[in-house]
């Protein structure tokens, strides 16, 4: 029997700690979603920082 499910992701909009990342090396692909103050969803905090240089 195949079971379906729904996944709920809770997001918090917090100030990004961009100083924690070496953006010259790029970001990991680990999915840990964050929302930006631009109301866009980013895959992780590093990607948010990278996109908003």
Backbone as XML, in Angstrom:
<?xml version="1.0"?>
<chain id="A" units="angstrom">
  <residue number="1" name="UNK">
    <atom name="N" x="0.840" y="-1.171" z="0.000"/>
    <atom name="CA" x="0.000" y="0.000" z="0.000"/>
    <atom name="C" x="0.890" y="1.241" z="0.000"/>
  </residue>
  <residue number="2" name="UNK">
    <atom name="N" x="0.615" y="2.139" z="-0.896"/>
    <atom name="CA" x="1.392" y="3.367" z="-1.006"/>
    <atom name="C" x="0.758" y="4.446" z="-0.139"/>
  </residue>
  <residue number="3" name="UNK">
    <atom name="N" x="1.588" y="5.075" z="0.681"/>
    <atom name="CA" x="1.076" y="6.130" z="1.540"/>
    <atom name="C" x="1.608" y="7.474" z="1.067"/>
  </residue>
  <residue number="4" name="UNK">
    <atom name="N" x="0.770" y="8.450" z="1.058"/>
    <atom name="CA" x="1.182" y="9.811" z="0.714"/>
    <atom name="C" x="1.307" y="10.623" z="1.985"/>
  </residue>
  <residue number="5" name="UNK">
    <atom name="N" x="1.962" y="11.721" z="1.878"/>
    <atom name="CA" x="2.122" y="12.565" z="3.048"/>
    <atom name="C" x="2.341" y="14.003" z="2.646"/>
  </residue>
  <residue number="6" name="UNK">
    <atom name="N" x="2.210" y="14.841" z="3.602"/>
    <atom name="CA" x="2.431" y="16.262" z="3.391"/>
    <atom name="C" x="3.543" y="16.698" z="4.318"/>
  </residue>
  <residue number="7" name="UNK">
    <atom name="N" x="4.446" y="17.477" z="3.784"/>
    <atom name="CA" x="5.553" y="17.971" z="4.589"/>
    <atom name="C" x="5.351" y="19.458" z="4.814"/>
  </residue>
  <residue number="8" name="UNK">
    <atom name="N" x="5.400" y="19.857" z="6.059"/>
    <atom name="CA" x="5.245" y="21.257" z="6.415"/>
    <atom name="C" x="6.608" y="21.813" z="6.786"/>
  </residue>
  <residue number="9" name="UNK">
    <atom name="N" x="6.994" y="22.877" z="6.129"/>
    <atom name="CA" x="8.272" y="23.518" z="6.422"/>
    <atom name="C" x="7.978" y="24.846" z="7.100"/>
  </residue>
  <residue number="10" name="UNK">
    <atom name="N" x="8.517" y="25.012" z="8.296"/>
    <atom name="CA" x="8.351" y="26.257" z="9.026"/>
    <atom name="C" x="9.554" y="27.140" z="8.746"/>
  </residue>
  <residue number="11" name="UNK">
    <atom name="N" x="9.285" y="28.363" z="8.366"/>
    <atom name="CA" x="10.355" y="29.289" z="8.034"/>
    <atom name="C" x="10.345" y="30.470" z="8.992"/>
  </residue>
  <residue number="12" name="UNK">
    <atom name="N" x="11.522" y="30.886" z="9.385"/>
    <atom name="CA" x="11.670" y="32.081" z="10.193"/>
    <atom name="C" x="12.493" y="33.085" z="9.405"/>
  </residue>
  <residue number="13" name="UNK">
    <atom name="N" x="12.083" y="34.320" z="9.419"/>
    <atom name="CA" x="12.848" y="35.362" z="8.736"/>
    <atom name="C" x="13.718" y="36.063" z="9.767"/>
  </residue>
  <residue number="14" name="UNK">
    <atom name="N" x="14.992" y="35.771" z="9.726"/>
    <atom name="CA" x="15.955" y="36.357" z="10.647"/>
    <atom name="C" x="17.046" y="37.054" z="9.854"/>
  </residue>
  <residue number="15" name="UNK">
    <atom name="N" x="17.801" y="37.902" z="10.516"/>
    <atom name="CA" x="18.932" y="38.563" z="9.868"/>
    <atom name="C" x="19.988" y="37.509" z="9.537"/>
  </residue>
  <residue number="16" name="UNK">
    <atom name="N" x="20.439" y="37.487" z="8.298"/>
    <atom name="CA" x="21.446" y="36.509" z="7.870"/>
    <atom name="C" x="22.809" y="36.859" z="8.456"/>
  </residue>
  <residue number="17" name="UNK">
    <atom name="N" x="23.557" y="35.836" z="8.840"/>
    <atom name="CA" x="24.908" y="36.001" z="9.384"/>
    <atom name="C" x="25.914" y="35.752" z="8.265"/>
  </residue>
  <residue number="18" name="UNK">
    <atom name="N" x="25.971" y="36.663" z="7.300"/>
    <atom name="CA" x="26.797" y="36.459" z="6.106"/>
    <atom name="C" x="28.291" y="36.418" z="6.414"/>
  </residue>
  <residue number="19" name="UNK">
    <atom name="N" x="28.702" y="36.966" z="7.527"/>
    <atom name="CA" x="30.110" y="36.924" z="7.908"/>
    <atom name="C" x="30.602" y="35.521" z="8.222"/>
  </residue>
  <residue number="20" name="UNK">
    <atom name="N" x="29.684" y="34.576" z="8.375"/>
    <atom name="CA" x="30.047" y="33.188" z="8.682"/>
    <atom name="C" x="30.487" y="32.402" z="7.456"/>
  </residue>
  <residue number="21" name="UNK">
    <atom name="N" x="30.385" y="32.988" z="6.252"/>
    <atom name="CA" x="30.625" y="32.242" z="5.022"/>
    <atom name="C" x="31.739" y="32.861" z="4.197"/>
  </residue>
  <residue number="22" name="UNK">
    <atom name="N" x="32.540" y="32.012" z="3.573"/>
    <atom name="CA" x="33.539" y="32.447" z="2.597"/>
    <atom name="C" x="32.868" y="32.345" z="1.233"/>
  </residue>
  <residue number="23" name="UNK">
    <atom name="N" x="32.223" y="33.416" z="0.828"/>
    <atom name="CA" x="31.407" y="33.390" z="-0.382"/>
    <atom name="C" x="32.234" y="33.211" z="-1.641"/>
  </residue>
  <residue number="24" name="UNK">
    <atom name="N" x="33.539" y="33.440" z="-1.565"/>
    <atom name="CA" x="34.417" y="33.201" z="-2.702"/>
    <atom name="C" x="34.560" y="31.723" z="-3.021"/>
  </residue>
  <residue number="25" name="UNK">
    <atom name="N" x="34.328" y="30.868" z="-2.028"/>
    <atom name="CA" x="34.423" y="29.416" z="-2.222"/>
    <atom name="C" x="33.095" y="28.807" z="-2.640"/>
  </residue>
  <residue number="26" name="UNK">
    <atom name="N" x="32.017" y="29.569" z="-2.562"/>
    <atom name="CA" x="30.701" y="29.046" z="-2.901"/>
    <atom name="C" x="29.991" y="28.502" z="-1.680"/>
  </residue>
  <residue number="27" name="UNK">
    <atom name="N" x="28.835" y="27.925" z="-1.920"/>
    <atom name="CA" x="27.969" y="27.434" z="-0.848"/>
    <atom name="C" x="27.723" y="25.933" z="-1.010"/>
  </residue>
  <residue number="28" name="UNK">
    <atom name="N" x="27.360" y="25.302" z="0.084"/>
    <atom name="CA" x="27.007" y="23.881" z="0.033"/>
    <atom name="C" x="25.621" y="23.724" z="-0.584"/>
  </residue>
  <residue number="29" name="UNK">
    <atom name="N" x="25.265" y="22.509" z="-0.915"/>
    <atom name="CA" x="23.943" y="22.219" z="-1.469"/>
    <atom name="C" x="22.990" y="21.700" z="-0.395"/>
  </residue>
  <residue number="30" name="UNK">
    <atom name="N" x="23.369" y="21.848" z="0.858"/>
    <atom name="CA" x="22.513" y="21.394" z="1.958"/>
    <atom name="C" x="21.250" y="22.251" z="1.983"/>
  </residue>
  <residue number="31" name="UNK">
    <atom name="N" x="20.093" y="21.599" z="1.934"/>
    <atom name="CA" x="18.813" y="22.307" z="1.915"/>
    <atom name="C" x="18.395" y="22.639" z="3.337"/>
  </residue>
  <residue number="32" name="UNK">
    <atom name="N" x="18.476" y="23.913" z="3.672"/>
    <atom name="CA" x="18.073" y="24.433" z="4.974"/>
    <atom name="C" x="17.429" y="25.789" z="4.701"/>
  </residue>
  <residue number="33" name="UNK">
    <atom name="N" x="16.193" y="25.788" z="4.187"/>
    <atom name="CA" x="15.591" y="26.989" z="3.610"/>
    <atom name="C" x="15.473" y="28.166" z="4.568"/>
  </residue>
  <residue number="34" name="UNK">
    <atom name="N" x="15.709" y="29.344" z="4.013"/>
    <atom name="CA" x="15.530" y="30.606" z="4.732"/>
    <atom name="C" x="14.832" y="31.583" z="3.795"/>
  </residue>
  <residue number="35" name="UNK">
    <atom name="N" x="14.078" y="32.495" z="4.365"/>
    <atom name="CA" x="13.445" y="33.514" z="3.533"/>
    <atom name="C" x="14.191" y="34.823" z="3.723"/>
  </residue>
  <residue number="36" name="UNK">
    <atom name="N" x="14.295" y="35.556" z="2.642"/>
    <atom name="CA" x="14.966" y="36.844" z="2.679"/>
    <atom name="C" x="13.979" y="37.969" z="2.916"/>
  </residue>
  <residue number="37" name="UNK">
    <atom name="N" x="14.506" y="39.141" z="3.220"/>
    <atom name="CA" x="13.646" y="40.302" z="3.405"/>
    <atom name="C" x="13.002" y="40.722" z="2.089"/>
  </residue>
  <residue number="38" name="UNK">
    <atom name="N" x="13.463" y="40.126" z="0.975"/>
    <atom name="CA" x="12.867" y="40.369" z="-0.336"/>
    <atom name="C" x="11.715" y="39.400" z="-0.618"/>
  </residue>
  <residue number="39" name="UNK">
    <atom name="N" x="11.313" y="38.653" z="0.423"/>
    <atom name="CA" x="10.216" y="37.674" z="0.342"/>
    <atom name="C" x="10.505" y="36.517" z="-0.602"/>
  </residue>
  <residue number="40" name="UNK">
    <atom name="N" x="11.773" y="36.251" z="-0.889"/>
    <atom name="CA" x="12.166" y="35.094" z="-1.692"/>
    <atom name="C" x="12.699" y="34.013" z="-0.771"/>
  </residue>
  <residue number="41" name="UNK">
    <atom name="N" x="12.530" y="32.769" z="-1.185"/>
    <atom name="CA" x="13.017" y="31.624" z="-0.428"/>
    <atom name="C" x="14.355" y="31.189" z="-1.008"/>
  </residue>
  <residue number="42" name="UNK">
    <atom name="N" x="15.348" y="31.016" z="-0.154"/>
    <atom name="CA" x="16.683" y="30.585" z="-0.556"/>
    <atom name="C" x="16.954" y="29.211" z="0.037"/>
  </residue>
  <residue number="43" name="UNK">
    <atom name="N" x="17.736" y="28.412" z="-0.665"/>
    <atom name="CA" x="18.016" y="27.044" z="-0.243"/>
    <atom name="C" x="18.737" y="26.930" z="1.082"/>
  </residue>
  <residue number="44" name="UNK">
    <atom name="N" x="19.551" y="27.913" z="1.403"/>
    <atom name="CA" x="20.219" y="27.978" z="2.698"/>
    <atom name="C" x="20.725" y="29.403" z="2.914"/>
  </residue>
  <residue number="45" name="UNK">
    <atom name="N" x="21.209" y="29.682" z="4.093"/>
    <atom name="CA" x="21.635" y="31.041" z="4.441"/>
    <atom name="C" x="22.797" y="31.519" z="3.579"/>
  </residue>
  <residue number="46" name="UNK">
    <atom name="N" x="23.718" y="30.632" z="3.267"/>
    <atom name="CA" x="24.856" y="30.992" z="2.424"/>
    <atom name="C" x="24.381" y="31.464" z="1.050"/>
  </residue>
  <residue number="47" name="UNK">
    <atom name="N" x="23.430" y="30.759" z="0.460"/>
    <atom name="CA" x="22.911" y="31.153" z="-0.856"/>
    <atom name="C" x="22.220" y="32.509" z="-0.801"/>
  </residue>
  <residue number="48" name="UNK">
    <atom name="N" x="21.520" y="32.785" z="0.285"/>
    <atom name="CA" x="20.902" y="34.091" z="0.465"/>
    <atom name="C" x="21.978" y="35.170" z="0.446"/>
  </residue>
  <residue number="49" name="UNK">
    <atom name="N" x="23.041" y="34.961" z="1.208"/>
    <atom name="CA" x="24.134" y="35.936" z="1.267"/>
    <atom name="C" x="24.797" y="36.100" z="-0.096"/>
  </residue>
  <residue number="50" name="UNK">
    <atom name="N" x="25.039" y="35.000" z="-0.789"/>
    <atom name="CA" x="25.701" y="35.032" z="-2.086"/>
    <atom name="C" x="24.871" y="35.804" z="-3.113"/>
  </residue>
  <residue number="51" name="UNK">
    <atom name="N" x="23.571" y="35.605" z="-3.107"/>
    <atom name="CA" x="22.696" y="36.270" z="-4.076"/>
    <atom name="C" x="22.542" y="37.757" z="-3.796"/>
  </residue>
  <residue number="52" name="UNK">
    <atom name="N" x="22.840" y="38.173" z="-2.583"/>
    <atom name="CA" x="22.639" y="39.569" z="-2.194"/>
    <atom name="C" x="23.950" y="40.286" z="-1.912"/>
  </residue>
  <residue number="53" name="UNK">
    <atom name="N" x="25.002" y="39.933" z="-2.655"/>
    <atom name="CA" x="26.303" y="40.603" z="-2.492"/>
    <atom name="C" x="26.203" y="42.054" z="-2.869"/>
  </residue>
</chain>
